[in-house]
Amino acid sequence: MNDLEYIAQSCRDDERLLNIVKDVANMSGEEREDFVKKVRQYFLGKNSEEDNNAYKFFKIILEDENARKILEILGEK
């Protein structure tokens, strides 16, 4: 299972994750750039496994059109 499929499956199990993916998918390019900066700043210096997993999640959904692709996998768009 690739990362996008894994996140899609996680979204099926956790509505909070699904809502985050939907919000990111609906961001404009400028909003996404601002959010990327905030995510990087927030996770700077955080090294717990939970923080690393959360950062990886955000990094993946913020790349390219991955949030939209996840919604497509889920049949949301």
N, C-alpha and C positions, 0 to 999 in steps of 0.2 A: 504494500500500500504506500503510495507516495504521500508527500506532506499535505497536499491539497485534499486528497481523499481522507486522510487521517483527521484533518481539521473539520471537514464536512461531517464525518461520523461523530466527532466531538460536539459539533453544533446540534446534531440530532438529539444528543443526550443532555445538552446544557443550553437552555434558551438564552442565557446571558451571553454566551459566546456567539450565538447566532445574531443577536442584536448588535454586537460589536462589529461583526462582519458586514451586516447590512449598513450600519452607519458609515463604515469605511468605504463600502461600495458606492455610497451616495455622495461622498466628498468630491469637491472640485479639486483640480490639480493643486491649486494654491493651498486649500485647506489640508490636503494630504501632506504637502511639503511641511507645513507648519506642525502638523501632528507628528510627522517623522522626527522633527527636531525635538519636540516635547518628549517623545518616547525615548530617544537617545539620552536626553538629559536626565530623565527620571531613572533610567536603569544604569547610568554611569556609576560605577563603583559598587553596584549590587552584585553579589556573587553566589547567592544561595541557589540551590537547584531549582526551586520554585521561580525565582526571579529570572534565571536563565531560560527556563521553559516559557515563561510569559514573554520575555523579550523575543525569543525565537518565533512565537506565535505572531506577535505584532510585526516583526520583520517580514515574515512570509506574507501576511495579508496586505501589507503596505507595498509590496513589490508589484510592479507592472499592473496587471488587472486581476491579480490573484483573488481578491475579495469577490469580484464578479464571477470568476471561474468557480469558486466554492459555491456560490449561490446557484449557478447553473447545475453543478453536480447534485445539489439538493432539490433542483427543480423549482427554485424560487424566482428565477428570472428567465 
